[in-house]
Amino acid sequence: MSLCPCGSGKTLEACCGPILDGGPAATPEALMRSRYAAYVLCNIDHLERSLAPEARTDHDRAAAEQWAKAVEWLGLAILATSGGGAGEETGTVEFEARFRQGGLEQTHRETSNFRRENDSWVYVDGKLHNKPVVRSHPKVGRNDPCPCGSGKKYKQCCGK
């Protein structure tokens, strides 16, 4: 028995496994965790099955499978949840999924919206919160002095 990839500390069988096998998710957080586990395990059927009908219209199964296989999944952190309790029809989960792609560690941060359908939860949509890349140093032009301090132009020194 292996630990669940979602980071709950439980075994896969006691956590996301039953949901990945087609069982209902009890809460939006449980569905979010199972969707992360599905990416780690490349369970594209679950990713597709857990989408709301309107979200399936632009779902690209091949692209989802390619991305799931192309990255090394590093962990999931649930940052906040709201709604999704007994008698509620909607809920949100804010999360960060860390992964490495092409040797670069990245974070996907999103607030996801979920809706209850047939006594289970489905993913409706999400809002990304990824921070834009900001240059920490000013851009060096080709004809500017090289920042290494050599006294040469950048294009004739470190800019080669």
Secondary structure, 3 states (H helix, E strand, C coil): CCECCCCCCCECCCCCHHHHCCCCCCCHHHHHHHHHHHHHHCCHHHHHHCECHHHHHHCCHHHHHHHHHHCEEEEEEEEEEEECCCCCCEEEEEEEEEEEECCEEEEEEEEEEEEEECCEEEEEEEEECCCCCCCCCCCCCCCCECCCCCCCEHHHCCCC
